[in-house]
Amino acid sequence: MLEVRDLSLHYGQSQILYDVSFTAQAGAITAVMGTNGVGKTSLLKAIAGRHGYSGGEILIDGEKARYQSAFQAALAGVAYVPQGREVFPMMTVLENLETGFACLPRAEHKIPDAVFDLFPVLRDMQSRRGGDLSGGQQQQLAIARALITRPKILLLDEPTEGIQPNIIQQIGEAIRHLRDAGNMAIVLVEQNADFAYTFADTFVLMNRGRVTHASDKSDYQKDQLLVDLAI
């Protein structure tokens, strides 16, 4: 469903990504991994329309993506959950969720029951302000808000960062449920190797802005993943 071909990206005079290519299939979780500073977040921002890229192309369902902004990317079916979550602290949980309506036709301005089934705590906290939620609850809210847009592609940047262990497991099970539904490609940037190996189907490793390894989980032992991440 998502194909990235020879993507290059610059910040000013500094090149961050060098001819990055990978494919993320619907009904699968693709983990993009590597140490800090290798370009993982920049890659997600390019796919999400938050940062322009200087070369290459992005295809969705075989069609070249031509969006020039995050809003246009959302219209094209790309949802992005950024590192740090970016929940609106003074808005209620319900109001945060409703911001996802912006790219939907008015007739679809409703929160599906499936969102609350996936994250039941949000149903009980709809009137609470986003800033009053715990880190784990904010992460669930950020993912739920992304799902409101009915995405074809879900981009998750460090969803377990700073989250308590029991919530990490809940988030993992929610991502697995979304994967099993089969209608969404999920791209996961994650430093937690245990979490990534448990839930991902495909691995894309990056170093210094380049893809250094790509393989399915069936061909990739966890011990080898840890060795490759340490190089």
C-alpha positions in Angstrom: 0.0 0.0 0.0 2.9 2.4 0.7 6.1 2.4 -1.4 9.0 4.8 -0.9 11.4 5.0 -3.8 14.9 6.6 -3.6 13.8 9.3 -1.2 16.3 12.1 -0.4 15.8 14.9 2.1 17.7 17.9 3.2 17.6 20.3 6.1 19.2 23.4 4.6 22.6 22.4 3.3 22.6 19.1 5.3 21.4 15.9 3.6 19.5 13.7 6.0 18.2 10.9 3.8 20.0 9.2 0.9 17.9 7.3 -1.6 15.8 5.5 1.0 13.5 2.8 -0.4 11.1 0.4 1.3 7.6 -1.0 1.0 4.9 -1.3 3.7 2.1 -3.6 2.9 -1.5 -3.4 4.1 -2.2 -5.9 6.9 1.4 -5.7 8.1 3.5 -3.7 10.6 6.8 -2.4 9.2 9.3 -1.4 11.9 11.9 1.2 10.9 14.8 1.0 13.3 18.2 2.4 14.0 20.0 4.6 16.6 19.2 8.2 17.3 19.9 10.6 14.5 19.8 8.2 11.5 16.8 9.9 9.9 13.9 7.8 11.0 11.7 10.7 12.1 12.7 12.7 9.1 11.5 9.8 6.9 8.1 9.7 8.6 7.7 13.5 8.4 8.4 13.3 4.6 5.8 10.6 4.2 3.3 12.6 6.3 3.7 15.8 4.3 5.4 17.7 7.2 8.7 18.1 5.4 9.5 18.4 1.7 11.9 15.9 0.1 14.4 16.7 -2.5 14.4 13.5 -4.5 12.6 10.3 -5.0 8.9 9.6 -4.8 6.2 8.2 -2.5 3.4 5.9 -3.9 0.1 5.0 -2.2 -1.7 2.1 -3.8 0.6 2.3 -6.8 -0.2 6.0 -7.4 2.4 8.7 -7.0 1.6 10.9 -4.0 1.5 14.6 -4.9 0.6 16.2 -1.6 2.5 19.2 -0.5 1.3 19.5 3.1 0.2 17.5 6.1 -3.4 18.3 5.5 -3.1 17.0 1.9 -1.4 13.9 3.1 -4.3 13.3 5.5 -6.7 13.6 2.6 -4.6 11.0 0.8 -5.0 8.6 3.7 -1.8 9.1 5.7 -2.1 9.5 9.5 0.9 10.5 11.6 1.3 10.0 15.3 4.4 12.1 16.1 7.0 11.6 18.8 5.8 13.6 21.8 2.1 13.0 20.8 1.2 16.7 20.3 -2.1 16.4 22.2 -3.8 19.8 22.7 -3.5 20.2 26.4 -6.3 22.7 27.0 -8.8 20.8 24.9 -10.9 17.9 26.1 -10.3 14.4 25.0 -13.5 14.6 22.8 -12.3 17.9 21.3 -8.9 16.4 20.5 -10.6 13.5 18.8 -12.8 15.9 16.8 -9.8 17.6 15.3 -9.5 14.5 13.1 -12.7 15.6 11.4 -10.9 18.3 9.4 -10.1 16.0 6.5 -13.4 14.2 6.4 -16.7 15.0 4.7 -19.3 16.5 7.1 -21.4 13.4 6.9 -18.5 11.4 8.5 -18.0 13.7 11.5 -18.6 11.1 14.1 -16.3 9.0 16.3 -16.6 5.3 15.4 -17.4 3.0 18.3 -14.4 1.0 17.2 -12.1 3.8 18.4 -13.5 3.6 22.0 -13.5 -0.2 21.8 -9.8 -0.1 21.0 -9.0 2.4 23.8 -11.9 2.1 26.4 -10.2 4.6 28.8 -10.9 7.4 26.4 -14.7 6.7 26.5 -14.7 7.4 30.2 -12.4 10.5 29.9 -14.1 12.4 27.1 -14.6 15.5 29.2 -11.1 15.5 30.7 -8.5 17.9 29.3 -5.8 16.4 27.2 -3.1 17.9 29.4 -4.5 16.2 32.5 -4.0 12.7 31.0 -1.0 10.5 31.8 1.6 9.9 29.2 0.2 6.6 28.3 -3.4 7.9 28.1 -2.1 10.8 25.8 -0.5 8.2 23.6 -3.7 6.3 23.2 -5.5 9.6 22.5 -3.0 10.5 19.8 -3.4 7.2 18.1 -7.2 7.3 18.4 -7.2 10.9 16.9 -5.2 9.6 13.9 -7.7 6.7 13.4 -10.6 9.2 13.2 -9.3 10.2 9.7 -9.8 6.6 8.4 -6.2 6.2 7.2 -4.8 3.8 4.7 -1.3 4.3 6.2 -0.6 4.8 9.9 2.8 6.2 10.9 3.8 5.8 14.5 6.9 7.6 15.9 8.2 6.1 19.1 4.8 5.1 20.6 6.3 3.5 23.7 8.6 6.3 24.7 8.1 7.3 28.3 5.1 5.0 28.7 4.4 2.7 31.6 4.8 -1.0 30.9 1.1 -2.0 31.2 0.1 0.7 28.7 2.9 -0.3 26.3 1.3 -3.8 26.1 -2.2 -2.3 25.5 -0.8 -0.1 22.7 0.9 -3.1 21.2 -2.3 -5.1 21.2 -4.2 -2.2 19.7 -1.6 -2.0 16.9 -1.8 -5.7 16.3 -5.6 -5.5 16.1 -5.3 -2.7 13.5 -2.8 -4.9 11.6 -5.1 -7.9 11.7 -8.0 -5.9 10.2 -5.9 -6.0 7.0 -6.9 -2.6 5.5 -4.0 -0.5 6.8 -0.3 -0.3 6.3 1.4 0.5 9.7 4.9 2.0 9.8 6.4 1.9 13.3 9.6 3.8 14.3 10.7 2.3 17.6 13.8 2.1 19.8 12.3 -0.6 22.0 13.6 -3.7 20.3 11.6 -6.1 22.3 8.3 -4.3 21.5 9.3 -4.0 17.8 10.2 -7.6 17.4 7.1 -8.8 19.2 4.7 -6.9 17.0 6.4 -6.1 13.7 6.2 -8.3 10.5 9.0 -6.6 8.5 12.1 -4.7 9.5 13.9 -1.8 7.8 17.2 -0.8 9.5 18.7 2.6 8.9 22.1 4.1 9.5 23.3 7.6 8.5 20.3 8.3 6.4 20.4 5.1 4.4 18.6 1.7 4.5 21.2 -0.9 5.5 18.9 -3.9 5.9 15.3 -5.0 5.1 13.7 -8.4 5.7 10.7 -10.2 7.0 10.5 -11.3 10.5 10.6 -15.0 9.4 14.1 -14.4 8.0 15.4 -12.3 10.9 16.2 -13.6 14.3 15.9 -11.3 17.3 19.6 -11.8 18.3 20.7 -10.7 14.8 18.4 -7.7 15.0 20.1 -6.6 18.3 23.5 -7.1 16.8 22.6 -5.1 13.7 21.2 -2.3 15.8 24.4 -2.1 17.8 26.6 -1.7 14.8 
